[in-house]
Amino acid sequence: MATSETALPEQASTPAHRDGNVLRWLTAYTVSLVGDSVYFVALGWSAQKAAGPAEVGLVMAAGAVPRALLMLGGGVLADRLDPRRVILGSDALRCLLILGVAAGIALTAPALWILVTVALVFGAVDALFVPAVGALPPRITAPDQLARITGMRTLSTRLSQIVGPPIGGLAMGLGGPAAAFTVSGLLIALSLPLLLTIRIRPLVVSGADQTQPGTARQELLDGLRYIRRHRLIGPLVAVGAVCELGLIGTLNVGMVLLNAERGWGPSGYGWIVSSFSAGAAASAALLAIVGWLPRAGLMMAGTLLVGCAGAAAIALVPTLWLAVVLAAVIGLCAGVFGSLDNALIQTAADPAYLGRVTSVVMLTMVGLAPLGYPLVGAAIGAWGAAPVFVACGIFASLGVGIALASDAVRHAELPRQRPGVTI
């Protein structure tokens, strides 16, 4: 475990949106995410120029394989080391990789094997980056600010999804793939000096955990046992996994097929997706501003139930404008549910295990949830969108049952802000 942290002064917690330490981290994180978005634009368009549609799918999916396979190992590494150093190393590797590709493509046409290799390496480095990002917030702020940071992170993600693709498209139009990869690499490079200025809180390890680190395999199994035995984290991870399996394929693949089935056209699909994103961003902004919501466990279960009902009903509405409104409601509920689920896990987890906990949570998103994509597509092709959306909504609502069956989840609360702090 890293021991070279710089301790933050003991004082009443500063609101995260006014904390320079948090804001430096958030700026670095946002710039890095924008660079990621530009990278995916460059990768996709480069693959399209080098090969056909099937190969484009191969290139875009290649990075998911090492990301899923190595994610749990990345969680072990994040807990063994200072997570800031893992993030710094990951960003530096990604920067060098992308700039190297830009230089290579500037000298020759983008070859398919180069793009697949880049996607594989990028995915492997991401498997280190993602758990470390999840383990960092408790080391830079107080527990009562973690919910606010969760909202700020979600807003950062939405911003990168809005800003990144246009920047990538502009770079592609002006200078081709080499220019787009260069812009991506430089954006990620900008995060490095900001990360270096972040102060890290010393890790407080409970007496039961003051043991010498074992092998990576032992620490991984220890982390999985920790999740399984924890009264709150275990059910929360299970709820999130069921939600991802039930809804992600429906909202990503199913929404495209629903739109085609109804004849709403590309603009209709754009309106639906934008409305969902706006709802999710609004919920993230709410949590970032207020920093605390009452009866967090029950509110999480309630918003998940409404979101599942909305996801089932969106395939039944007769008009586009109703689908757009319903998408906003789904996005709002999904944002509140996801933010509360993540914030409760962050506040309940022993910091010594947070990297491993994050890796398991993310594995359900990048490893398990995409497995449902072909199943959703095949099912809609066989039976149509409406029954598949309803079935997926019902399946995802099983997460509500898991949440309400847990006494720890029903009574879960976020930490209140300490006295003496003004918002």
Secondary structure as GFF3:
##gff-version 3
##sequence-region A 1 423
A	DSSP	three_ten_helix	16	18	.	.	.	ID=ss1
A	DSSP	alpha_helix	20	50	.	.	.	ID=ss2
A	DSSP	alpha_helix	53	62	.	.	.	ID=ss3
A	DSSP	alpha_helix	64	80	.	.	.	ID=ss4
A	DSSP	alpha_helix	83	107	.	.	.	ID=ss5
A	DSSP	alpha_helix	112	135	.	.	.	ID=ss6
A	DSSP	three_ten_helix	137	139	.	.	.	ID=ss7
A	DSSP	three_ten_helix	143	145	.	.	.	ID=ss8
A	DSSP	alpha_helix	146	196	.	.	.	ID=ss9
A	DSSP	three_ten_helix	207	209	.	.	.	ID=ss10
A	DSSP	alpha_helix	216	229	.	.	.	ID=ss11
A	DSSP	alpha_helix	233	249	.	.	.	ID=ss12
A	DSSP	pi_helix	250	254	.	.	.	ID=ss13
A	DSSP	alpha_helix	255	262	.	.	.	ID=ss14
A	DSSP	alpha_helix	265	290	.	.	.	ID=ss15
A	DSSP	alpha_helix	296	313	.	.	.	ID=ss16
A	DSSP	alpha_helix	320	348	.	.	.	ID=ss17
A	DSSP	three_ten_helix	351	353	.	.	.	ID=ss18
A	DSSP	alpha_helix	354	363	.	.	.	ID=ss19
A	DSSP	pi_helix	364	368	.	.	.	ID=ss20
A	DSSP	three_ten_helix	369	371	.	.	.	ID=ss21
A	DSSP	alpha_helix	372	383	.	.	.	ID=ss22
A	DSSP	alpha_helix	385	396	.	.	.	ID=ss23
A	DSSP	alpha_helix	398	405	.	.	.	ID=ss24
A	DSSP	alpha_helix	407	410	.	.	.	ID=ss25
###
